Amino acid sequence: MDVTFDFTDQVPLVTGVSGSLGSAVAEAFLAAGATVAGTDRRPPSETESDLGTEQIDFYEADLTDEPAVESLIAEVIEDHGRLDYLLNVAGTWAGGDPIEATDLSTFEMVFDVNLKTMFLASKHALPHLQATEGAIVNVSAKASLSGGEGDGPYRASKAGVRLLTETIAEEQSGVVRANAIMPSVIDTPANREMIPNGDFDAWVAPEDIARTMLALCSDATVATSGAAVPVFGEA
């Protein structure tokens, strides 16, 4: 079955747009006719992304800094007059050590990138999403569902993403939908380099995750809010 989406004249903001998943999400919205705003610390041209800044409206910003996030949202609204969707893709992984051997700086960095950025972007986007009755989709992780060895801060931060998503959904019920997705290992060049002996065939493709995020912003899921959607691939 062929599924198509039409986001013509609508404006999504994709955080972490220069990464493998962020660029796939931006490309999926572009293919569906949206006017895509994207933000990251570096433009896609300075990363491994194939996404060109001529395709999207790119805004360089540090999403861990509240004044920078406030300015970012204001710029998007000034440039486009509206905001329909927020895709909180920005995130990172750091692990390998048990809790007693984990530096505080590592813990703080993981929570800042995975959870603080999502909180700040949502906080400042919500008044504009309320105006368009839009949607938020946040990236959690399969790993958030249980404890594990060596990556406690990552798992805890992604569990926080799920719970904050549920809170936004409850607070915005009937106005702004908020959902999370839970990927397993995403098939990216960085992950293949980091896990060279992994089962790549079982990993989930960024393009497949992007399609799920499109669906969660579309009219196909108007009754869905507060969900944590598995996108595990074959993992």
N, C-alpha and C positions, 0 to 999 in steps of 0.2 A: 504494500500500500504506500502510495506517495503522499507525503504530508508537506504542505506549503504554508508559509506564514507571510502576512503582509503588515509591516510596521511603517508604512509610508507616512511621512510627516510627524513621526514620533521620535523622541530624543532619549536614548538610553545613555547613561554614564557608566563606563566600564573602568573599575580600578584595577591596577596591575595589568594594564593593557599591553605592556611591552613583553610580558611573559608568554609562554606557550599557550596556556589556557586563556589568558586575557585576550590575546590576539585572535584565538579561535572564536571566542565569544563576539568580539568586535566584527570579525569577518562574517559570522552568521547573521548578525543584525544588519550589516551592510547588504548582504544578499537578499534580506527580507525588506529592503527599501528604507531602513531607518537612517536618520542623521545621527551618526555615532560620535559622542564625546568620550575621550579616553584620557586617563591620567596615570602617571607613574613617575618614578624619580628620574628615569631616563627615557628618551623617545625610543620607539621601536627600531629606528635606524641604527641605534647603538647596541642592539641586542641581536640574538639569533632569530628574531621574529621576521617573517616575510611581510608583515603588515607595513604599509607605507603611510607616513604622516600626511600625505596628500589625500589619503582615503578617509581620514577621520579628522576631527578637531581635537588636537592634542594639547593637554594642559600639564605642565610639569609641576609636581607638588609633592611635599612630604606629608603623607596622610597621618603621620603620628603627631603632627603639630596642629592644634586646633585653629589658630588664626589662618594658617595656610589652607586648611579644609574649608573654612568659612569663606575665604577669598575665592577658592576654586569654585564652589557652588554658585557664588555670586557672579563669577565670570561666565559660567555656563548659562545661567539665566539671562544675563545681559546679552550674550551672543545669540541665544536661541529662543528666548522668551518663554521657555517651558522646560520641564523635566518630567519624563514619563516613567522611567525605570532606572533603578540603581542596581548594578551587578557588582557586588563586593567580592572581587576575585583576588585582590592583593593578599599574599600570604607567603609563608616560608616554612622550612623544616630545619630543625637543628636537634641533634640527639647523639646517641652513642654512649652516654654515660648514665650510671644510676643516679638517683636523686642526691645522694650524699657527695657525689663527685661532680655535680653540675654547678657551674659558676652562676652566681646571681645575674651577671650580665647576660648570659645566655637565656635564662628564664625571662628576664625583662624584655629582651629583644624579641623573643618568640611571641610573648603576649602583646607587645606593642604592635607588631606587624600583623598578627593573625586576628586579634580581637579589638585592640584600640582603634585601628584604622576603620574597622567595620562599624564600631560604635560612633566615631566622629562623623564618618561619611553619612551614616543613617540619620544621626541627630540633625545635621544641617540640611540634608536633602528632604527630610520628611515634610516640612511645610509646603514645599513645592510639589511633592508627590501627592499630598492631600488635595491640592488644587486640581490635579489631573486624574485623581483616583487611580494612581499608578501601582507599581509593584517593586518589591525588593527581593533579590535572590542572593543569598550568601553562600559562600563555599565553606562547608564544614569538612568532615572526613570520616570515613569508615572507622578509622582508628579512635575516633571520639567515643565510640560505643563501649570501650573496655580499656582497662589498664594494660600496660605492656612494659617490656624491659627496654630501658635506654632512651626513651623519648617522652618521658612524663610531661614536660612543659608543652610539647606539641599536642599531645592527646588532650590535656586539660584545656588548652586554649581553644581547640576545635570543639570541645564540649561546651565551652562558654559561648561559642558562636551559635550552636544549636539553641541554647537556652535564651540567649538574647534575641534570637530570631522569633522564638515562641512568644517572648514578652512583647516584641513589636507587633506581632500578629494579634495578640490579645488587646493591646492598647489601641490599635488602629482598625479593629474589626469593623467591616462594612465600608471602609474608606481606602486603606492601602493594604494590599496583600503582602505578606512576608513569608518566604519559604527558604529552606536551606537544602543544599545538595550535599551528598556524602560520597565523594569519589574514593575508590581504593587507590592503588598506585596508578598515577597518570603516565601514559606513554609519551615521555618527553626526552629530548636529547640529554638533558641534565640528569634525569633519573636513570637513563640507560648507562650513562658514564658512572654514576654513583653506585648502581647495582648491576654490574656487568653480567652477573650470572642469573639475573632474574628471568622469570618466565614472561617474556615480552608479549606473547600471544594472549596472555590472560589479563594484561593491563588494559585500562580503558583509554580510548583515544580522546584527545581534547575536543575534536569535532563532535563526537557523540555527546559529550558533556554539554557542549554549547547548545546542541539541539534541545536537550532537556531544559536548559535555562530559558531558551526561547519559548518553549511550551508553558513554562511557569509564569511567563509574562503575558501570554496570549489569552484570548477569550476562551480557549479550550479548558482553562483551569480556573475559571472565575469563582468556583466554590472551594478552591484549595488555598488555605492559608494556615501557617503554623506547622507545616509539614517538614519532615527531614527525609528527603527522597534519596534512596540508594542509587548510585551510579557506579556499580562495582565492576562492570564488564564481566569477565569470567573469573575474577579473583574470588 
